[in-house]
Each structure stands twice: as C-alpha cells, then as structure tokens.
Amino acid sequence: MVFGMGLGAPLICLYTMWQGKEALEDKRVAPWDADGGYRVTHRPMGIWQGVLMVVGGLIWGGERLLGVIDRFASMAG
C-alpha cells in the first residue's frame, strides 16, 4: 500500500495525502502510523516554543536577505 507522498508521483501524491487526511480526521490516526503500530501523541505548543520559532524564522530570513544583498553587491562590482 502506498501512503503519504505516494512515491513522489504528483497525482498519486495528491490522492494519498488526501486519503491520509481523511483517515486522520475520522480515526485520529494516520494510516502509516496505524500500520507501523506507532503511538503518536502531541501537546499544545508552549510559549517558549513559539518564541524560539519566531527567533529561528527571523535568523533564517535575515540570513537569506543578507545572501541576496551580497549577491547584488557582487554583481554591481
């Protein structure tokens, strides 16, 4: 059985991801987790996790921006 990304084939991928979403909504477990016998748990996101996500995103975005600025500066001479 093919789950999740559907072997990377675009139409198969759309279908298998939709099937996974439906199963997750109906049974509260993804097919690939159920077949593997995995127990998946989650918890609400804490304040520090949110802060770290924002800080990480800012660092990543700043690094990308500096790379673009550096590329333009090197093209200018």
Gaussian input, Z-matrix of N, CA and C with variables (Angstrom, degrees):
# hf/3-21g

backbone

0 1
 N
 C     1     B1
 C     2     B2     1     A1
 N     3     B3     2     A2     1     D1
 C     4     B4     3     A3     2     D2
 C     5     B5     4     A4     3     D3
 N     6     B6     5     A5     4     D4
 C     7     B7     6     A6     5     D5
 C     8     B8     7     A7     6     D6
 N     9     B9     8     A8     7     D7
 C    10    B10     9     A9     8     D8
 C    11    B11    10    A10     9     D9
 N    12    B12    11    A11    10    D10
 C    13    B13    12    A12    11    D11
 C    14    B14    13    A13    12    D12
 N    15    B15    14    A14    13    D13
 C    16    B16    15    A15    14    D14
 C    17    B17    16    A16    15    D15
 N    18    B18    17    A17    16    D16
 C    19    B19    18    A18    17    D17
 C    20    B20    19    A19    18    D18
 N    21    B21    20    A20    19    D19
 C    22    B22    21    A21    20    D20
 C    23    B23    22    A22    21    D21
 N    24    B24    23    A23    22    D22
 C    25    B25    24    A24    23    D23
 C    26    B26    25    A25    24    D24
 N    27    B27    26    A26    25    D25
 C    28    B28    27    A27    26    D26
 C    29    B29    28    A28    27    D27
 N    30    B30    29    A29    28    D28
 C    31    B31    30    A30    29    D29
 C    32    B32    31    A31    30    D30
 N    33    B33    32    A32    31    D31
 C    34    B34    33    A33    32    D32
 C    35    B35    34    A34    33    D33
 N    36    B36    35    A35    34    D34
 C    37    B37    36    A36    35    D35
 C    38    B38    37    A37    36    D36
 N    39    B39    38    A38    37    D37
 C    40    B40    39    A39    38    D38
 C    41    B41    40    A40    39    D39
 N    42    B42    41    A41    40    D40
 C    43    B43    42    A42    41    D41
 C    44    B44    43    A43    42    D42
 N    45    B45    44    A44    43    D43
 C    46    B46    45    A45    44    D44
 C    47    B47    46    A46    45    D45
 N    48    B48    47    A47    46    D46
 C    49    B49    48    A48    47    D47
 C    50    B50    49    A49    48    D48
 N    51    B51    50    A50    49    D49
 C    52    B52    51    A51    50    D50
 C    53    B53    52    A52    51    D51
 N    54    B54    53    A53    52    D52
 C    55    B55    54    A54    53    D53
 C    56    B56    55    A55    54    D54
 N    57    B57    56    A56    55    D55
 C    58    B58    57    A57    56    D56
 C    59    B59    58    A58    57    D57
 N    60    B60    59    A59    58    D58
 C    61    B61    60    A60    59    D59
 C    62    B62    61    A61    60    D60
 N    63    B63    62    A62    61    D61
 C    64    B64    63    A63    62    D62
 C    65    B65    64    A64    63    D63
 N    66    B66    65    A65    64    D64
 C    67    B67    66    A66    65    D65
 C    68    B68    67    A67    66    D66
 N    69    B69    68    A68    67    D67
 C    70    B70    69    A69    68    D68
 C    71    B71    70    A70    69    D69
 N    72    B72    71    A71    70    D70
 C    73    B73    72    A72    71    D71
 C    74    B74    73    A73    72    D72
 N    75    B75    74    A74    73    D73
 C    76    B76    75    A75    74    D74
 C    77    B77    76    A76    75    D75
 N    78    B78    77    A77    76    D76
 C    79    B79    78    A78    77    D77
 C    80    B80    79    A79    78    D78
 N    81    B81    80    A80    79    D79
 C    82    B82    81    A81    80    D80
 C    83    B83    82    A82    81    D81
 N    84    B84    83    A83    82    D82
 C    85    B85    84    A84    83    D83
 C    86    B86    85    A85    84    D84
 N    87    B87    86    A86    85    D85
 C    88    B88    87    A87    86    D86
 C    89    B89    88    A88    87    D87
 N    90    B90    89    A89    88    D88
 C    91    B91    90    A90    89    D89
 C    92    B92    91    A91    90    D90
 N    93    B93    92    A92    91    D91
 C    94    B94    93    A93    92    D92
 C    95    B95    94    A94    93    D93
 N    96    B96    95    A95    94    D94
 C    97    B97    96    A96    95    D95
 C    98    B98    97    A97    96    D96
 N    99    B99    98    A98    97    D97
 C   100   B100    99    A99    98    D98
 C   101   B101   100   A100    99    D99
 N   102   B102   101   A101   100   D100
 C   103   B103   102   A102   101   D101
 C   104   B104   103   A103   102   D102
 N   105   B105   104   A104   103   D103
 C   106   B106   105   A105   104   D104
 C   107   B107   106   A106   105   D105
 N   108   B108   107   A107   106   D106
 C   109   B109   108   A108   107   D107
 C   110   B110   109   A109   108   D108
 N   111   B111   110   A110   109   D109
 C   112   B112   111   A111   110   D110
 C   113   B113   112   A112   111   D111
 N   114   B114   113   A113   112   D112
 C   115   B115   114   A114   113   D113
 C   116   B116   115   A115   114   D114
 N   117   B117   116   A116   115   D115
 C   118   B118   117   A117   116   D116
 C   119   B119   118   A118   117   D117
 N   120   B120   119   A119   118   D118
 C   121   B121   120   A120   119   D119
 C   122   B122   121   A121   120   D120
 N   123   B123   122   A122   121   D121
 C   124   B124   123   A123   122   D122
 C   125   B125   124   A124   123   D123
 N   126   B126   125   A125   124   D124
 C   127   B127   126   A126   125   D125
 C   128   B128   127   A127   126   D126
 N   129   B129   128   A128   127   D127
 C   130   B130   129   A129   128   D128
 C   131   B131   130   A130   129   D129
 N   132   B132   131   A131   130   D130
 C   133   B133   132   A132   131   D131
 C   134   B134   133   A133   132   D132
 N   135   B135   134   A134   133   D133
 C   136   B136   135   A135   134   D134
 C   137   B137   136   A136   135   D135
 N   138   B138   137   A137   136   D136
 C   139   B139   138   A138   137   D137
 C   140   B140   139   A139   138   D138
 N   141   B141   140   A140   139   D139
 C   142   B142   141   A141   140   D140
 C   143   B143   142   A142   141   D141
 N   144   B144   143   A143   142   D142
 C   145   B145   144   A144   143   D143
 C   146   B146   145   A145   144   D144
 N   147   B147   146   A146   145   D145
 C   148   B148   147   A147   146   D146
 C   149   B149   148   A148   147   D147
 N   150   B150   149   A149   148   D148
 C   151   B151   150   A150   149   D149
 C   152   B152   151   A151   150   D150
 N   153   B153   152   A152   151   D151
 C   154   B154   153   A153   152   D152
 C   155   B155   154   A154   153   D153
 N   156   B156   155   A155   154   D154
 C   157   B157   156   A156   155   D155
 C   158   B158   157   A157   156   D156
 N   159   B159   158   A158   157   D157
 C   160   B160   159   A159   158   D158
 C   161   B161   160   A160   159   D159
 N   162   B162   161   A161   160   D160
 C   163   B163   162   A162   161   D161
 C   164   B164   163   A163   162   D162
 N   165   B165   164   A164   163   D163
 C   166   B166   165   A165   164   D164
 C   167   B167   166   A166   165   D165
 N   168   B168   167   A167   166   D166
 C   169   B169   168   A168   167   D167
 C   170   B170   169   A169   168   D168
 N   171   B171   170   A170   169   D169
 C   172   B172   171   A171   170   D170
 C   173   B173   172   A172   171   D171
 N   174   B174   173   A173   172   D172
 C   175   B175   174   A174   173   D173
 C   176   B176   175   A175   174   D174
 N   177   B177   176   A176   175   D175
 C   178   B178   177   A177   176   D176
 C   179   B179   178   A178   177   D177
 N   180   B180   179   A179   178   D178
 C   181   B181   180   A180   179   D179
 C   182   B182   181   A181   180   D180
 N   183   B183   182   A182   181   D181
 C   184   B184   183   A183   182   D182
 C   185   B185   184   A184   183   D183
 N   186   B186   185   A185   184   D184
 C   187   B187   186   A186   185   D185
 C   188   B188   187   A187   186   D186
 N   189   B189   188   A188   187   D187
 C   190   B190   189   A189   188   D188
 C   191   B191   190   A190   189   D189
 N   192   B192   191   A191   190   D190
 C   193   B193   192   A192   191   D191
 C   194   B194   193   A193   192   D192
 N   195   B195   194   A194   193   D193
 C   196   B196   195   A195   194   D194
 C   197   B197   196   A196   195   D195
 N   198   B198   197   A197   196   D196
 C   199   B199   198   A198   197   D197
 C   200   B200   199   A199   198   D198
 N   201   B201   200   A200   199   D199
 C   202   B202   201   A201   200   D200
 C   203   B203   202   A202   201   D201
 N   204   B204   203   A203   202   D202
 C   205   B205   204   A204   203   D203
 C   206   B206   205   A205   204   D204
 N   207   B207   206   A206   205   D205
 C   208   B208   207   A207   206   D206
 C   209   B209   208   A208   207   D207
 N   210   B210   209   A209   208   D208
 C   211   B211   210   A210   209   D209
 C   212   B212   211   A211   210   D210
 N   213   B213   212   A212   211   D211
 C   214   B214   213   A213   212   D212
 C   215   B215   214   A214   213   D213
 N   216   B216   215   A215   214   D214
 C   217   B217   216   A216   215   D215
 C   218   B218   217   A217   216   D216
 N   219   B219   218   A218   217   D217
 C   220   B220   219   A219   218   D218
 C   221   B221   220   A220   219   D219
 N   222   B222   221   A221   220   D220
 C   223   B223   222   A222   221   D221
 C   224   B224   223   A223   222   D222
 N   225   B225   224   A224   223   D223
 C   226   B226   225   A225   224   D224
 C   227   B227   226   A226   225   D225
 N   228   B228   227   A227   226   D226
 C   229   B229   228   A228   227   D227
 C   230   B230   229   A229   228   D228

   B1=1.4582
   B2=1.5298
   B3=1.2930
   B4=1.4574
   B5=1.5237
   B6=1.3447
   B7=1.4569
   B8=1.5157
   B9=1.3289
   B10=1.4597
   B11=1.5057
   B12=1.3070
   B13=1.4521
   B14=1.5257
   B15=1.3189
   B16=1.4673
   B17=1.5067
   B18=1.3062
   B19=1.4686
   B20=1.5227
   B21=1.3156
   B22=1.4578
   B23=1.5210
   B24=1.3235
   B25=1.4619
   B26=1.5282
   B27=1.3293
   B28=1.4657
   B29=1.5192
   B30=1.3083
   B31=1.4604
   B32=1.5194
   B33=1.3164
   B34=1.4602
   B35=1.5274
   B36=1.3124
   B37=1.4657
   B38=1.5262
   B39=1.3217
   B40=1.4653
   B41=1.5227
   B42=1.3255
   B43=1.4632
   B44=1.5318
   B45=1.3300
   B46=1.4662
   B47=1.5234
   B48=1.3317
   B49=1.4587
   B50=1.5275
   B51=1.3288
   B52=1.4574
   B53=1.5270
   B54=1.3328
   B55=1.4590
   B56=1.5267
   B57=1.3183
   B58=1.4596
   B59=1.5105
   B60=1.3204
   B61=1.4727
   B62=1.5246
   B63=1.3165
   B64=1.4647
   B65=1.5286
   B66=1.3203
   B67=1.4647
   B68=1.5236
   B69=1.3146
   B70=1.4631
   B71=1.5220
   B72=1.3248
   B73=1.4572
   B74=1.5294
   B75=1.3414
   B76=1.4638
   B77=1.5277
   B78=1.3168
   B79=1.4725
   B80=1.5210
   B81=1.3387
   B82=1.4669
   B83=1.5298
   B84=1.3181
   B85=1.4609
   B86=1.5295
   B87=1.3296
   B88=1.4686
   B89=1.5269
   B90=1.3266
   B91=1.4708
   B92=1.5251
   B93=1.3294
   B94=1.4640
   B95=1.5233
   B96=1.3223
   B97=1.4639
   B98=1.5238
   B99=1.3334
   B100=1.4621
   B101=1.5290
   B102=1.3267
   B103=1.4622
   B104=1.5211
   B105=1.3258
   B106=1.4647
   B107=1.5106
   B108=1.3326
   B109=1.4599
   B110=1.5184
   B111=1.3297
   B112=1.4572
   B113=1.5193
   B114=1.3083
   B115=1.4501
   B116=1.5289
   B117=1.3034
   B118=1.4568
   B119=1.5232
   B120=1.3190
   B121=1.4593
   B122=1.5206
   B123=1.3233
   B124=1.4518
   B125=1.5171
   B126=1.2868
   B127=1.4587
   B128=1.5132
   B129=1.3204
   B130=1.4744
   B131=1.5306
   B132=1.3228
   B133=1.4567
   B134=1.5270
   B135=1.3159
   B136=1.4545
   B137=1.5241
   B138=1.3337
   B139=1.4658
   B140=1.5276
   B141=1.3268
   B142=1.4633
   B143=1.5246
   B144=1.3086
   B145=1.4595
   B146=1.5270
   B147=1.3282
   B148=1.4587
   B149=1.5097
   B150=1.3398
   B151=1.4709
   B152=1.5279
   B153=1.3215
   B154=1.4603
   B155=1.5244
   B156=1.3277
   B157=1.4607
   B158=1.5234
   B159=1.3148
   B160=1.4670
   B161=1.5239
   B162=1.3275
   B163=1.4707
   B164=1.5215
   B165=1.3292
   B166=1.4677
   B167=1.5162
   B168=1.3354
   B169=1.4591
   B170=1.5120
   B171=1.3280
   B172=1.4679
   B173=1.5275
   B174=1.3104
   B175=1.4741
   B176=1.5276
   B177=1.3460
   B178=1.4578
   B179=1.5301
   B180=1.3421
   B181=1.4593
   B182=1.5213
   B183=1.3222
   B184=1.4609
   B185=1.5161
   B186=1.3301
   B187=1.4651
   B188=1.5239
   B189=1.3198
   B190=1.4634
   B191=1.5294
   B192=1.3206
   B193=1.4582
   B194=1.5232
   B195=1.3238
   B196=1.4675
   B197=1.5289
   B198=1.3285
   B199=1.4623
   B200=1.5188
   B201=1.3118
   B202=1.4731
   B203=1.5321
   B204=1.3196
   B205=1.4676
   B206=1.5240
   B207=1.3133
   B208=1.4612
   B209=1.5311
   B210=1.3219
   B211=1.4645
   B212=1.5225
   B213=1.3487
   B214=1.4622
   B215=1.5228
   B216=1.3224
   B217=1.4583
   B218=1.5307
   B219=1.3216
   B220=1.4717
   B221=1.5298
   B222=1.3339
   B223=1.4622
   B224=1.5327
   B225=1.3198
   B226=1.4540
   B227=1.5212
   B228=1.2776
   B229=1.4593
   B230=1.4339
   A1=109.02
   A2=116.56
   A3=121.97
   A4=108.40
   A5=116.14
   A6=121.82
   A7=110.52
   A8=115.58
   A9=122.02
   A10=114.51
   A11=116.53
   A12=121.38
   A13=113.59
   A14=118.75
   A15=122.06
   A16=114.36
   A17=118.06
   A18=124.15
   A19=113.43
   A20=117.65
   A21=121.85
   A22=114.32
   A23=117.48
   A24=121.00
   A25=108.24
   A26=118.50
   A27=121.00
   A28=115.65
   A29=119.72
   A30=120.43
   A31=111.86
   A32=116.80
   A33=120.06
   A34=109.49
   A35=116.22
   A36=121.81
   A37=111.03
   A38=117.32
   A39=120.68
   A40=111.09
   A41=116.42
   A42=120.67
   A43=111.54
   A44=117.35
   A45=119.79
   A46=111.81
   A47=117.92
   A48=119.70
   A49=110.62
   A50=117.08
   A51=120.37
   A52=110.46
   A53=117.58
   A54=121.02
   A55=111.23
   A56=116.93
   A57=120.86
   A58=112.12
   A59=116.65
   A60=120.98
   A61=110.53
   A62=116.35
   A63=120.42
   A64=111.14
   A65=116.96
   A66=120.60
   A67=110.81
   A68=116.59
   A69=120.99
   A70=110.66
   A71=117.86
   A72=120.89
   A73=111.87
   A74=117.37
   A75=121.03
   A76=112.64
   A77=116.56
   A78=121.38
   A79=113.84
   A80=117.08
   A81=122.98
   A82=112.66
   A83=117.31
   A84=121.73
   A85=107.67
   A86=115.57
   A87=120.48
   A88=109.26
   A89=117.42
   A90=120.16
   A91=113.23
   A92=117.77
   A93=120.49
   A94=111.32
   A95=118.05
   A96=120.45
   A97=110.75
   A98=116.92
   A99=121.03
   A100=110.77
   A101=117.61
   A102=121.02
   A103=112.16
   A104=116.93
   A105=120.37
   A106=113.27
   A107=117.27
   A108=120.28
   A109=113.05
   A110=117.44
   A111=121.46
   A112=110.82
   A113=115.76
   A114=121.65
   A115=106.90
   A116=116.71
   A117=121.91
   A118=108.34
   A119=116.27
   A120=121.17
   A121=108.66
   A122=116.11
   A123=120.20
   A124=108.42
   A125=114.95
   A126=121.23
   A127=107.75
   A128=116.90
   A129=118.84
   A130=110.63
   A131=115.37
   A132=120.37
   A133=109.54
   A134=117.30
   A135=122.52
   A136=111.37
   A137=115.42
   A138=121.00
   A139=110.99
   A140=118.14
   A141=120.19
   A142=111.71
   A143=116.96
   A144=119.36
   A145=109.93
   A146=116.94
   A147=120.96
   A148=112.05
   A149=116.21
   A150=120.65
   A151=109.83
   A152=117.00
   A153=119.93
   A154=112.13
   A155=117.70
   A156=120.04
   A157=110.70
   A158=117.42
   A159=121.04
   A160=110.13
   A161=116.90
   A162=120.81
   A163=110.22
   A164=116.84
   A165=120.27
   A166=111.96
   A167=116.80
   A168=120.27
   A169=112.44
   A170=116.47
   A171=120.09
   A172=111.38
   A173=116.95
   A174=120.50
   A175=109.79
   A176=116.52
   A177=119.98
   A178=110.52
   A179=117.19
   A180=120.66
   A181=112.36
   A182=117.25
   A183=120.94
   A184=112.17
   A185=115.23
   A186=119.40
   A187=110.69
   A188=116.91
   A189=120.50
   A190=111.04
   A191=116.02
   A192=121.11
   A193=111.00
   A194=116.83
   A195=119.93
   A196=111.31
   A197=116.90
   A198=119.92
   A199=111.82
   A200=117.22
   A201=121.51
   A202=109.97
   A203=117.08
   A204=121.10
   A205=109.91
   A206=117.25
   A207=121.41
   A208=111.06
   A209=116.44
   A210=120.09
   A211=110.81
   A212=116.70
   A213=119.76
   A214=111.40
   A215=117.66
   A216=120.93
   A217=111.22
   A218=116.94
   A219=119.38
   A220=110.67
   A221=118.14
   A222=120.43
   A223=110.87
   A224=117.02
   A225=121.12
   A226=111.14
   A227=115.25
   A228=115.41
   A229=110.61
   D1=142.59
   D2=-179.25
   D3=-104.50
   D4=128.99
   D5=-179.90
   D6=-123.88
   D7=168.81
   D8=169.47
   D9=63.45
   D10=-109.66
   D11=-174.22
   D12=-82.48
   D13=-0.07
   D14=171.51
   D15=55.94
   D16=46.17
   D17=178.64
   D18=62.71
   D19=12.29
   D20=178.57
   D21=80.81
   D22=0.54
   D23=177.77
   D24=-78.04
   D25=126.16
   D26=-170.77
   D27=-52.85
   D28=-52.19
   D29=-177.88
   D30=-70.82
   D31=-39.19
   D32=177.34
   D33=-65.22
   D34=-39.39
   D35=179.35
   D36=-60.13
   D37=-46.95
   D38=178.78
   D39=-59.82
   D40=-44.12
   D41=-179.07
   D42=-65.30
   D43=-47.97
   D44=-176.80
   D45=-67.91
   D46=-35.01
   D47=177.21
   D48=-68.58
   D49=-38.01
   D50=176.72
   D51=-65.19
   D52=-42.74
   D53=177.27
   D54=-61.49
   D55=-41.05
   D56=177.71
   D57=-63.51
   D58=-40.61
   D59=178.20
   D60=-63.74
   D61=-44.72
   D62=179.40
   D63=-61.86
   D64=-44.71
   D65=179.65
   D66=-64.53
   D67=-39.28
   D68=179.59
   D69=-65.21
   D70=-40.20
   D71=178.12
   D72=-69.47
   D73=-39.51
   D74=-176.70
   D75=-77.77
   D76=-49.37
   D77=-172.14
   D78=-103.07
   D79=-5.95
   D80=-178.84
   D81=64.51
   D82=19.52
   D83=175.88
   D84=-147.02
   D85=138.58
   D86=178.58
   D87=-76.71
   D88=147.26
   D89=-178.34
   D90=-57.34
   D91=-38.47
   D92=-178.41
   D93=-70.41
   D94=-27.93
   D95=175.05
   D96=-75.54
   D97=-41.08
   D98=-179.75
   D99=-64.21
   D100=-45.25
   D101=-179.57
   D102=-65.54
   D103=-32.77
   D104=179.66
   D105=-83.64
   D106=-7.09
   D107=-179.22
   D108=73.00
   D109=22.97
   D110=-178.42
   D111=-84.03
   D112=149.28
   D113=173.81
   D114=-110.09
   D115=116.57
   D116=-176.22
   D117=-108.61
   D118=129.01
   D119=177.41
   D120=-124.55
   D121=164.10
   D122=176.86
   D123=-148.92
   D124=168.19
   D125=177.74
   D126=-143.38
   D127=160.41
   D128=176.01
   D129=-63.27
   D130=150.41
   D131=179.07
   D132=-72.08
   D133=131.44
   D134=178.10
   D135=-83.04
   D136=166.50
   D137=-178.20
   D138=-62.41
   D139=-40.87
   D140=-178.03
   D141=-69.86
   D142=-32.27
   D143=175.87
   D144=-64.87
   D145=-40.52
   D146=176.80
   D147=-64.49
   D148=-42.80
   D149=178.88
   D150=-61.67
   D151=-45.34
   D152=-179.61
   D153=-65.70
   D154=-34.26
   D155=176.47
   D156=-64.87
   D157=-42.76
   D158=179.59
   D159=-65.31
   D160=-46.39
   D161=179.93
   D162=-61.46
   D163=-44.47
   D164=178.35
   D165=-62.42
   D166=-40.91
   D167=177.59
   D168=-64.11
   D169=-39.44
   D170=177.61
   D171=-66.19
   D172=-41.67
   D173=178.10
   D174=-63.35
   D175=-46.00
   D176=-179.83
   D177=-62.82
   D178=-46.31
   D179=-179.87
   D180=-64.10
   D181=-39.50
   D182=177.63
   D183=-63.92
   D184=-40.35
   D185=178.51
   D186=-64.90
   D187=-40.60
   D188=177.83
   D189=-63.98
   D190=-43.54
   D191=-179.94
   D192=-62.82
   D193=-43.13
   D194=178.11
   D195=-63.64
   D196=-34.95
   D197=176.92
   D198=-64.77
   D199=-40.79
   D200=178.63
   D201=-67.34
   D202=-43.18
   D203=178.58
   D204=-61.78
   D205=-42.81
   D206=179.23
   D207=-63.81
   D208=-39.32
   D209=179.29
   D210=-64.17
   D211=-44.17
   D212=178.16
   D213=-66.06
   D214=-38.62
   D215=178.99
   D216=-63.69
   D217=-38.37
   D218=-179.93
   D219=-72.31
   D220=-28.90
   D221=177.35
   D222=-73.40
   D223=-29.92
   D224=-177.90
   D225=-74.44
   D226=-21.36
   D227=177.18
   D228=123.30

